[in-house]
Amino acid sequence: MQRAWGALFEQFDAVIAPASGVNAFAHIAERNVARRTLSIDGEDTPFGVQFAWAGLATFPNLPATSVPVGIDPRGLPIGVQVITNRYRDHDAIAIAALCNRLSRS
């Protein structure tokens, strides 16, 4: 997995990916991830599957920075994650800062 990502980063500085499958959502009292659900397109979906998005970076041990890039119709933030090659944490942070500045202009 790390070799495949390394090959990708020979051509690209970063990957911009969803931070989650949904925009920001209301926090509820249910703390048991196994029982918690989120409504996605009107369908109850297990909450735990949202962790797969973070896994894009965490499974291959890559740095990633989450950044808001917009606001949904409810006024809640829309976020993405900036994933960069191993040991390039500073690039992830710099690109996330650029994304944030561009989203505000």
N, CA, C and O atoms as a printed pandas DataFrame, in Angstrom:
     atom_number atom_name residue_name chain_id  residue_number  x_coord  y_coord  z_coord
0              1         N          MET        A               1    0.834   -1.189    0.000
1              2        CA          MET        A               1    0.000    0.000    0.000
2              3         C          MET        A               1    0.877    1.250    0.000
3              4         O          MET        A               1    0.623    2.194   -0.748
4              5         N          GLN        A               2    1.904    1.250    0.838
5              6        CA          GLN        A               2    2.781    2.424    0.886
6              7         C          GLN        A               2    3.523    2.627   -0.436
7              8         O          GLN        A               2    3.723    3.765   -0.861
8              9         N          ARG        A               3    3.930    1.545   -1.085
9             10        CA          ARG        A               3    4.598    1.676   -2.384
10            11         C          ARG        A               3    3.651    2.262   -3.429
11            12         O          ARG        A               3    4.055    3.095   -4.240
12            13         N          ALA        A               4    2.397    1.825   -3.407
13            14        CA          ALA        A               4    1.416    2.342   -4.368
14            15         C          ALA        A               4    1.193    3.838   -4.153
15            16         O          ALA        A               4    1.164    4.603   -5.117
16            17         N          TRP        A               5    1.035    4.257   -2.904
17            18        CA          TRP        A               5    0.882    5.681   -2.622
18            19         C          TRP        A               5    2.151    6.433   -3.013
19            20         O          TRP        A               5    2.074    7.527   -3.574
20            21         N          GLY        A               6    3.320    5.855   -2.720
21            22        CA          GLY        A               6    4.581    6.496   -3.085
22            23         C          GLY        A               6    4.677    6.733   -4.584
23            24         O          GLY        A               6    5.150    7.781   -5.024
24            25         N          ALA        A               7    4.228    5.757   -5.365
25            26        CA          ALA        A               7    4.232    5.912   -6.827
26            27         C          ALA        A               7    3.300    7.041   -7.248
27            28         O          ALA        A               7    3.627    7.812   -8.151
28            29         N          LEU        A               8    2.150    7.143   -6.605
29            30        CA          LEU        A               8    1.211    8.218   -6.924
30            31         C          LEU        A               8    1.837    9.576   -6.623
31            32         O          LEU        A               8    1.682   10.528   -7.388
32            33         N          PHE        A               9    2.551    9.653   -5.488
33            34        CA          PHE        A               9    3.132   10.936   -5.096
34            35         C          PHE        A               9    4.374   11.296   -5.905
35            36         O          PHE        A               9    4.918   12.386   -5.732
36            37         N          GLU        A              10    4.833   10.412   -6.778
37            38        CA          GLU        A              10    5.879   10.790   -7.721
38            39         C          GLU        A              10    5.323   11.736   -8.783
39            40         O          GLU        A              10    6.067   12.487   -9.414
40            41         N          GLN        A              11    3.992   11.686   -8.972
41            42        CA          GLN        A              11    3.358   12.536   -9.981
42            43         C          GLN        A              11    2.504   13.661   -9.393
43            44         O          GLN        A              11    2.250   14.665  -10.059
44            45         N          PHE        A              12    2.062   13.489   -8.142
45            46        CA          PHE        A              12    1.167   14.475   -7.522
46            47         C          PHE        A              12    1.702   14.868   -6.152
47            48         O          PHE        A              12    2.302   14.053   -5.452
48            49         N          ASP        A              13    1.483   16.119   -5.778
49            50        CA          ASP        A              13    1.923   16.604   -4.471
50            51         C          ASP        A              13    0.998   16.165   -3.351
51            52         O          ASP        A              13    1.435   15.963   -2.218
52            53         N          ALA        A              14   -0.288   16.018   -3.670
53            54        CA          ALA        A              14   -1.271   15.705   -2.633
54            55         C          ALA        A              14   -2.508   15.084   -3.255
55            56         O          ALA        A              14   -2.744   15.181   -4.459
56            57         N          VAL        A              15   -3.280   14.449   -2.407
57            58        CA          VAL        A              15   -4.591   13.936   -2.783
58            59         C          VAL        A              15   -5.607   14.663   -1.909
59            60         O          VAL        A              15   -5.464   14.717   -0.688
60            61         N          ILE        A              16   -6.632   15.218   -2.545
61            62        CA          ILE        A              16   -7.738   15.852   -1.818
62            63         C          ILE        A              16   -8.880   14.839   -1.830
63            64         O          ILE        A              16   -9.340   14.420   -2.892
64            65         N          ALA        A              17   -9.331   14.452   -0.639
65            66        CA          ALA        A              17  -10.367   13.422   -0.516
66            67         C          ALA        A              17  -11.389   13.856    0.528
67            68         O          ALA        A              17  -11.101   14.718    1.358
68            69         N          PRO        A              18  -12.570   13.270    0.491
69            70        CA          PRO        A              18  -13.541   13.587    1.539
70            71         C          PRO        A              18  -12.966   13.261    2.922
71            72         O          PRO        A              18  -12.226   12.291    3.084
72            73         N          ALA        A              19  -13.310   14.065    3.890
73            74        CA          ALA        A              19  -12.937   13.763    5.277
74            75         C          ALA        A              19  -13.957   12.804    5.877
75            76         O          ALA        A              19  -13.668   12.081    6.831
76            77         N          SER        A              20  -15.145   12.812    5.305
77            78        CA          SER        A              20  -16.257   11.986    5.773
78            79         C          SER        A              20  -17.235   11.837    4.612
79            80         O          SER        A              20  -17.194   12.608    3.653
80            81         N          GLY        A              21  -18.105   10.853    4.705
81            82        CA          GLY        A              21  -19.105   10.653    3.662
82            83         C          GLY        A              21  -20.278   11.606    3.764
83            84         O          GLY        A              21  -21.146   11.626    2.891
84            85         N          VAL        A              22  -20.309   12.392    4.824
85            86        CA          VAL        A              22  -21.382   13.366    5.038
86            87         C          VAL        A              22  -20.776   14.679    5.510
87            88         O          VAL        A              22  -19.650   14.716    6.006
88            89         N          ASN        A              23  -21.535   15.753    5.349
89            90        CA          ASN        A              23  -21.126   17.027    5.921
90            91         C          ASN        A              23  -21.292   16.954    7.428
91            92         O          ASN        A              23  -21.676   15.916    7.968
92            93         N          ALA        A              24  -21.010   18.032    8.092
93            94        CA          ALA        A              24  -21.169   18.078    9.540
94            95         C          ALA        A              24  -22.583   17.648    9.923
95            96         O          ALA        A              24  -23.542   17.912    9.198
96            97         N          PHE        A              25  -22.698   16.991   11.061
97            98        CA          PHE        A              25  -23.989   16.469   11.500
98            99         C          PHE        A              25  -24.168   16.742   12.990
99           100         O          PHE        A              25  -23.206   16.983   13.719
100          101         N          ALA        A              26  -25.406   16.697   13.414
101          102        CA          ALA        A              26  -25.708   16.931   14.826
102          103         C          ALA        A              26  -25.125   15.802   15.682
103          104         O          ALA        A              26  -25.191   14.631   15.310
104          105         N          HIS        A              27  -24.567   16.164   16.806
105          106        CA          HIS        A              27  -24.048   15.167   17.734
106          107         C          HIS        A              27  -25.204   14.636   18.567
107          108         O          HIS        A              27  -26.063   15.395   19.016
108          109         N          ILE        A              28  -25.212   13.336   18.763
109          110        CA          ILE        A              28  -26.295   12.716   19.529
110          111         C          ILE        A              28  -25.717   11.992   20.733
111          112         O          ILE        A              28  -24.506   11.796   20.834
112          113         N          ALA        A              29  -26.587   11.603   21.633
113          114        CA          ALA        A              29  -26.160   10.980   22.875
114          115         C          ALA        A              29  -25.618    9.567   22.684
115          116         O          ALA        A              29  -24.862    9.094   23.532
116          117         N          GLU        A              30  -25.974    8.882   21.611
117          118        CA          GLU        A              30  -25.532    7.492   21.412
118          119         C          GLU        A              30  -24.015    7.439   21.217
119          120         O          GLU        A              30  -23.490    7.917   20.211
120          121         N          ARG        A              31  -23.329    6.857   22.185
121          122        CA          ARG        A              31  -21.872    6.798   22.123
122          123         C          ARG        A              31  -21.360    5.461   21.585
123          124         O          ARG        A              31  -20.180    5.335   21.258
124          125         N          ASN        A              32  -22.226    4.485   21.494
125          126        CA          ASN        A              32  -21.821    3.170   20.996
126          127         C          ASN        A              32  -21.781    3.215   19.470
127          128         O          ASN        A              32  -22.821    3.267   18.813
128          129         N          VAL        A              33  -20.571    3.193   18.916
129          130        CA          VAL        A              33  -20.397    3.316   17.469
130          131         C          VAL        A              33  -21.103    2.184   16.737
131          132         O          VAL        A              33  -21.585    2.374   15.620
132          133         N          ALA        A              34  -21.169    1.014   17.352
133          134        CA          ALA        A              34  -21.795   -0.136   16.692
134          135         C          ALA        A              34  -23.299    0.072   16.494
135          136         O          ALA        A              34  -23.878   -0.486   15.562
136          137         N          ARG        A              35  -23.936    0.865   17.357
137          138        CA          ARG        A              35  -25.381    1.102   17.244
138          139         C          ARG        A              35  -25.727    2.425   16.574
139          140         O          ARG        A              35  -26.860    2.610   16.128
140          141         N          ARG        A              36  -24.784    3.336   16.495
141          142        CA          ARG        A              36  -25.054    4.672   15.977
142          143         C          ARG        A              36  -25.225    4.641   14.458
143          144         O          ARG        A              36  -24.547    3.883   13.764
144          145         N          THR        A              37  -26.131    5.467   13.951
145          146        CA          THR        A              37  -26.343    5.577   12.504
146          147         C          THR        A              37  -26.368    7.049   12.094
147          148         O          THR        A              37  -26.582    7.936   12.920
148          149         N          LEU        A              38  -26.148    7.284   10.817
149          150        CA          LEU        A              38  -26.293    8.597   10.206
150          151         C          LEU        A              38  -27.222    8.448    9.022
151          152         O          LEU        A              38  -27.216    7.421    8.343
152          153         N          SER        A              39  -28.010    9.460    8.776
153          154        CA          SER        A              39  -28.880    9.447    7.613
154          155         C          SER        A              39  -28.103   10.008    6.427
155          156         O          SER        A              39  -27.685   11.166    6.437
156          157         N          ILE        A              40  -27.915    9.172    5.399
157          158        CA          ILE        A              40  -27.243    9.599    4.171
158          159         C          ILE        A              40  -28.227    9.388    3.035
159          160         O          ILE        A              40  -28.642    8.264    2.754
160          161         N          ASP        A              41  -28.594   10.487    2.384
161          162        CA          ASP        A              41  -29.604   10.452    1.317
162          163         C          ASP        A              41  -30.892    9.783    1.788
163          164         O          ASP        A              41  -31.515    9.021    1.049
164          165         N          GLY        A              42  -31.280   10.077    3.025
165          166        CA          GLY        A              42  -32.524    9.549    3.576
166          167         C          GLY        A              42  -32.452    8.102    4.043
167          168         O          GLY        A              42  -33.472    7.520    4.411
168          169         N          GLU        A              43  -31.267    7.518    4.032
169          170        CA          GLU        A              43  -31.113    6.116    4.425
170          171         C          GLU        A              43  -30.205    6.016    5.647
171          172         O          GLU        A              43  -29.122    6.601    5.661
172          173         N          ASP        A              44  -30.640    5.272    6.682
173          174        CA          ASP        A              44  -29.796    5.079    7.849
174          175         C          ASP        A              44  -28.581    4.233    7.470
175          176         O          ASP        A              44  -28.706    3.148    6.901
176          177         N          THR        A              45  -27.413    4.759    7.800
177          178        CA          THR        A              45  -26.138    4.124    7.465
178          179         C          THR        A              45  -25.343    3.960    8.753
179          180         O          THR        A              45  -25.345    4.865    9.586
180          181         N          PRO        A              46  -24.666    2.838    8.939
181          182        CA          PRO        A              46  -23.851    2.675   10.152
182          183         C          PRO        A              46  -22.805    3.787   10.270
183          184         O          PRO        A              46  -22.089    4.088    9.315
184          185         N          PHE        A              47  -22.733    4.380   11.441
185          186        CA          PHE        A              47  -21.800    5.478   11.689
186          187         C          PHE        A              47  -20.352    5.046   11.461
187          188         O          PHE        A              47  -19.553    5.814   10.926
188          189         N          GLY        A              48  -20.020    3.847   11.856
189          190        CA          GLY        A              48  -18.644    3.369   11.786
190          191         C          GLY        A              48  -18.037    3.383   10.398
191          192         O          GLY        A              48  -16.816    3.468   10.264
192          193         N          VAL        A              49  -18.864    3.301    9.354
193          194        CA          VAL        A              49  -18.295    3.289    7.999
194          195         C          VAL        A              49  -17.651    4.626    7.650
195          196         O          VAL        A              49  -16.864    4.700    6.707
196          197         N          GLN        A              50  -17.972    5.685    8.396
197          198        CA          GLN        A              50  -17.348    6.982    8.141
198          199         C          GLN        A              50  -15.848    6.949    8.418
199          200         O          GLN        A              50  -15.099    7.756    7.867
200          201         N          PHE        A              51  -15.406    6.023    9.264
201          202        CA          PHE        A              51  -13.981    5.935    9.582
202          203         C          PHE        A              51  -13.157    5.469    8.384
203          204         O          PHE        A              51  -11.936    5.631    8.375
204          205         N          ALA        A              52  -13.808    4.895    7.377
205          206        CA          ALA        A              52  -13.078    4.453    6.187
206          207         C          ALA        A              52  -12.400    5.633    5.497
207          208         O          ALA        A              52  -11.317    5.479    4.933
208          209         N          TRP        A              53  -13.025    6.806    5.536
209          210        CA          TRP        A              53  -12.426    7.971    4.869
210          211         C          TRP        A              53  -11.098    8.342    5.521
211          212         O          TRP        A              53  -10.120    8.603    4.821
212          213         N          ALA        A              54  -11.052    8.367    6.830
213          214        CA          ALA        A              54   -9.790    8.648    7.520
214          215         C          ALA        A              54   -8.773    7.548    7.241
215          216         O          ALA        A              54   -7.567    7.797    7.230
216          217         N          GLY        A              55   -9.264    6.329    7.016
217          218        CA          GLY        A              55   -8.392    5.201    6.740
218          219         C          GLY        A              55   -7.601    5.334    5.459
219          220         O          GLY        A              55   -6.571    4.680    5.292
220          221         N          LEU        A              56   -8.077    6.189    4.535
221          222        CA          LEU        A              56   -7.296    6.422    3.319
222          223         C          LEU        A              56   -5.875    6.844    3.674
223          224         O          LEU        A              56   -4.918    6.416    3.027
224          225         N          ALA        A              57   -5.736    7.669    4.686
225          226        CA          ALA        A              57   -4.418    8.148    5.102
226          227         C          ALA        A              57   -3.842    7.323    6.254
227          228         O          ALA        A              57   -2.645    7.034    6.264
228          229         N          THR        A              58   -4.668    6.943    7.215
229          230        CA          THR        A              58   -4.120    6.294    8.401
230          231         C          THR        A              58   -3.648    4.864    8.146
231          232         O          THR        A              58   -2.658    4.434    8.737
232          233         N          PHE        A              59   -4.334    4.122    7.280
233          234        CA          PHE        A              59   -3.912    2.741    7.019
234          235         C          PHE        A              59   -2.501    2.674    6.433
235          236         O          PHE        A              59   -1.697    1.868    6.904
236          237         N          PRO        A              60   -2.164    3.491    5.420
237          238        CA          PRO        A              60   -0.802    3.465    4.895
238          239         C          PRO        A              60    0.166    4.382    5.666
239          240         O          PRO        A              60    1.301    4.589    5.237
240          241         N          ASN        A              61   -0.288    4.927    6.801
241          242        CA          ASN        A              61    0.553    5.757    7.666
242          243         C          ASN        A              61    1.028    7.034    6.969
243          244         O          ASN        A              61    2.205    7.388    7.026
244          245         N          LEU        A              62    0.087    7.717    6.313
245          246        CA          LEU        A              62    0.391    8.956    5.609
246          247         C          LEU        A              62   -0.127   10.154    6.399
247          248         O          LEU        A              62   -1.118   10.033    7.119
248          249         N          PRO        A              63    0.525   11.302    6.278
249          250        CA          PRO        A              63    0.006   12.495    6.943
250          251         C          PRO        A              63   -1.213   13.038    6.202
251          252         O          PRO        A              63   -1.299   12.966    4.976
252          253         N          ALA        A              64   -2.141   13.577    6.965
253          254        CA          ALA        A              64   -3.335   14.194    6.379
254          255         C          ALA        A              64   -3.788   15.329    7.286
255          256         O          ALA        A              64   -3.620   15.282    8.505
256          257         N          THR        A              65   -4.361   16.339    6.667
257          258        CA          THR        A              65   -4.889   17.485    7.398
258          259         C          THR        A              65   -6.300   17.748    6.902
259          260         O          THR        A              65   -6.528   17.863    5.698
260          261         N          SER        A              66   -7.246   17.843    7.827
261          262        CA          SER        A              66   -8.629   18.173    7.464
262          263         C          SER        A              66   -8.780   19.682    7.400
263          264         O          SER        A              66   -8.186   20.418    8.187
264          265         N          VAL        A              67   -9.590   20.128    6.440
265          266        CA          VAL        A              67   -9.769   21.564    6.272
266          267         C          VAL        A              67  -11.186   21.847    5.767
267          268         O          VAL        A              67  -11.678   21.144    4.884
268          269         N          PRO        A              68  -11.850   22.877    6.322
269          270        CA          PRO        A              68  -13.158   23.263    5.777
270          271         C          PRO        A              68  -12.966   23.996    4.455
271          272         O          PRO        A              68  -12.083   24.843    4.319
272          273         N          VAL        A              69  -13.814   23.655    3.481
273          274        CA          VAL        A              69  -13.696   24.296    2.157
274          275         C          VAL        A              69  -15.008   24.899    1.680
275          276         O          VAL        A              69  -15.094   25.403    0.560
276          277         N          GLY        A              70  -16.008   24.851    2.511
277          278        CA          GLY        A              70  -17.297   25.410    2.113
278          279         C          GLY        A              70  -18.307   25.262    3.228
279          280         O          GLY        A              70  -18.010   24.761    4.313
280          281         N          ILE        A              71  -19.513   25.714    2.925
281          282        CA          ILE        A              71  -20.629   25.666    3.873
282          283         C          ILE        A              71  -21.813   25.037    3.155
283          284         O          ILE        A              71  -22.111   25.389    2.013
284          285         N          ASP        A              72  -22.490   24.105    3.825
285          286        CA          ASP        A              72  -23.662   23.480    3.201
286          287         C          ASP        A              72  -24.889   24.374    3.383
287          288         O          ASP        A              72  -24.804   25.394    4.067
288          289         N          PRO        A              73  -26.015   24.020    2.793
289          290        CA          PRO        A              73  -27.217   24.872    2.893
290          291         C          PRO        A              73  -27.700   25.119    4.327
291          292         O          PRO        A              73  -28.418   26.086    4.581
292          293         N          ARG        A              74  -27.308   24.247    5.265
293          294        CA          ARG        A              74  -27.694   24.446    6.673
294          295         C          ARG        A              74  -26.713   25.347    7.407
295          296         O          ARG        A              74  -26.903   25.653    8.584
296          297         N          GLY        A              75  -25.646   25.780    6.699
297          298        CA          GLY        A              75  -24.643   26.633    7.331
298          299         C          GLY        A              75  -23.551   25.848    8.032
299          300         O          GLY        A              75  -22.740   26.427    8.754
300          301         N          LEU        A              76  -23.518   24.527    7.829
301          302        CA          LEU        A              76  -22.516   23.691    8.474
302          303         C          LEU        A              76  -21.325   23.489    7.535
303          304         O          LEU        A              76  -21.485   23.509    6.314
304          305         N          PRO        A              77  -20.139   23.295    8.100
305          306        CA          PRO        A              77  -18.935   23.195    7.258
306          307         C          PRO        A              77  -18.870   21.912    6.432
307          308         O          PRO        A              77  -19.323   20.848    6.854
308          309         N          ILE        A              78  -18.293   22.053    5.249
309          310        CA          ILE        A              78  -17.968   20.926    4.380
310          311         C          ILE        A              78  -16.451   20.792    4.435
311          312         O          ILE        A              78  -15.730   21.755    4.175
312          313         N          GLY        A              79  -15.968   19.609    4.771
313          314        CA          GLY        A              79  -14.530   19.431    4.915
314          315         C          GLY        A              79  -13.957   18.405    3.963
315          316         O          GLY        A              79  -14.648   17.498    3.499
316          317         N          VAL        A              80  -12.680   18.570    3.684
317          318        CA          VAL        A              80  -11.917   17.596    2.911
318          319         C          VAL        A              80  -10.642   17.297    3.700
319          320         O          VAL        A              80  -10.296   18.005    4.646
320          321         N          GLN        A              81   -9.962   16.242    3.291
321          322        CA          GLN        A              81   -8.654   15.979    3.873
322          323         C          GLN        A              81   -7.605   16.073    2.773
323          324         O          GLN        A              81   -7.831   15.665    1.633
324          325         N          VAL        A              82   -6.462   16.616    3.140
325          326        CA          VAL        A              82   -5.323   16.728    2.237
326          327         C          VAL        A              82   -4.329   15.661    2.676
327          328         O          VAL        A              82   -3.814   15.703    3.794
328          329         N          ILE        A              83   -4.064   14.708    1.792
329          330        CA          ILE        A              83   -3.157   13.596    2.089
330          331         C          ILE        A              83   -1.878   13.806    1.294
331          332         O          ILE        A              83   -1.921   14.097    0.099
332          333         N          THR        A              84   -0.737   13.657    1.966
333          334        CA          THR        A              84    0.553   13.800    1.291
334          335         C          THR        A              84    1.434   12.591    1.576
335          336         O          THR        A              84    1.077   11.719    2.368
336          337         N          ASN        A              85    2.568   12.551    0.931
337          338        CA          ASN        A              85    3.479   11.425    1.060
338          339         C          ASN        A              85    4.079   11.348    2.470
339          340         O          ASN        A              85    4.049   12.318    3.228
340          341         N          ARG        A              86    4.609   10.202    2.791
341          342        CA          ARG        A              86    5.220    9.993    4.108
342          343         C          ARG        A              86    6.259   11.062    4.400
343          344         O          ARG        A              86    7.040   11.451    3.531
344          345         N          TYR        A              87    6.250   11.524    5.630
345          346        CA          TYR        A              87    7.200   12.524    6.129
346          347         C          TYR        A              87    7.024   13.897    5.472
347          348         O          TYR        A              87    7.913   14.744    5.566
348          349         N          ARG        A              88    5.895   14.121    4.815
349          350        CA          ARG        A              88    5.631   15.409    4.176
350          351         C          ARG        A              88    4.474   16.124    4.877
351          352         O          ARG        A              88    3.647   16.771    4.234
352          353         N          ASP        A              89    4.429   15.997    6.204
353          354        CA          ASP        A              89    3.375   16.619    7.002
354          355         C          ASP        A              89    3.255   18.110    6.701
355          356         O          ASP        A              89    2.154   18.645    6.575
356          357         N          HIS        A              90    4.404   18.768    6.588
357          358        CA          HIS        A              90    4.384   20.215    6.343
358          359         C          HIS        A              90    3.696   20.550    5.017
359          360         O          HIS        A              90    3.079   21.609    4.895
360          361         N          ASP        A              91    3.794   19.660    4.025
361          362        CA          ASP        A              91    3.085   19.889    2.762
362          363         C          ASP        A              91    1.575   19.779    2.950
363          364         O          ASP        A              91    0.817   20.583    2.408
364          365         N          ALA        A              92    1.140   18.780    3.719
365          366        CA          ALA        A              92   -0.299   18.621    3.971
366          367         C          ALA        A              92   -0.863   19.866    4.646
367          368         O          ALA        A              92   -1.941   20.339    4.287
368          369         N          ILE        A              93   -0.138   20.389    5.613
369          370        CA          ILE        A              93   -0.599   21.578    6.338
370          371         C          ILE        A              93   -0.612   22.795    5.410
371          372         O          ILE        A              93   -1.568   23.570    5.423
372          373         N          ALA        A              94    0.434   22.966    4.611
373          374        CA          ALA        A              94    0.507   24.125    3.708
374          375         C          ALA        A              94   -0.580   24.071    2.643
375          376         O          ALA        A              94   -1.193   25.092    2.332
376          377         N          ILE        A              95   -0.823   22.898    2.086
377          378        CA          ILE        A              95   -1.855   22.769    1.052
378          379         C          ILE        A              95   -3.236   22.968    1.663
379          380         O          ILE        A              95   -4.104   23.577    1.039
380          381         N          ALA        A              96   -3.451   22.461    2.879
381          382        CA          ALA        A              96   -4.732   22.678    3.564
382          383         C          ALA        A              96   -4.952   24.172    3.811
383          384         O          ALA        A              96   -6.061   24.676    3.638
384          385         N          ALA        A              97   -3.904   24.870    4.211
385          386        CA          ALA        A              97   -4.033   26.320    4.432
386          387         C          ALA        A              97   -4.394   27.026    3.128
387          388         O          ALA        A              97   -5.225   27.934    3.126
388          389         N          LEU        A              98   -3.780   26.617    2.026
389          390        CA          LEU        A              98   -4.098   27.196    0.720
390          391         C          LEU        A              98   -5.550   26.910    0.340
391          392         O          LEU        A              98   -6.255   27.803   -0.130
392          393         N          CYS        A              99   -5.997   25.675    0.541
393          394        CA          CYS        A              99   -7.401   25.328    0.264
394          395         C          CYS        A              99   -8.346   26.200    1.056
395          396         O          CYS        A              99   -9.353   26.677    0.534
396          397         N          ASN        A             100   -8.016   26.409    2.330
397          398        CA          ASN        A             100   -8.870   27.235    3.180
398          399         C          ASN        A             100   -8.912   28.665    2.687
399          400         O          ASN        A             100   -9.985   29.267    2.629
400          401         N          ARG        A             101   -7.772   29.217    2.334
401          402        CA          ARG        A             101   -7.742   30.608    1.809
402          403         C          ARG        A             101   -8.553   30.709    0.523
403          404         O          ARG        A             101   -9.330   31.648    0.354
404          405         N          LEU        A             102   -8.379   29.746   -0.390
405          406        CA          LEU        A             102   -9.113   29.786   -1.656
406          407         C          LEU        A             102  -10.614   29.653   -1.446
407          408         O          LEU        A             102  -11.398   30.257   -2.178
408          409         N          SER        A             103  -11.019   28.876   -0.461
409          410        CA          SER        A             103  -12.458   28.681   -0.229
410          411         C          SER        A             103  -13.107   29.931    0.339
411          412         O          SER        A             103  -14.326   30.083    0.265
412          413         N          ARG        A             104  -12.321   30.813    0.898
413          414        CA          ARG        A             104  -12.863   32.049    1.479
414          415         C          ARG        A             104  -12.891   33.197    0.471
415          416         O          ARG        A             104  -13.493   34.239    0.731
416          417         N          SER        A             105  -12.242   33.007   -0.679
417          418        CA          SER        A             105  -12.198   34.120   -1.648
418          419         C          SER        A             105  -13.309   34.026   -2.668
419          420         O          SER        A             105  -13.412   34.880   -3.548
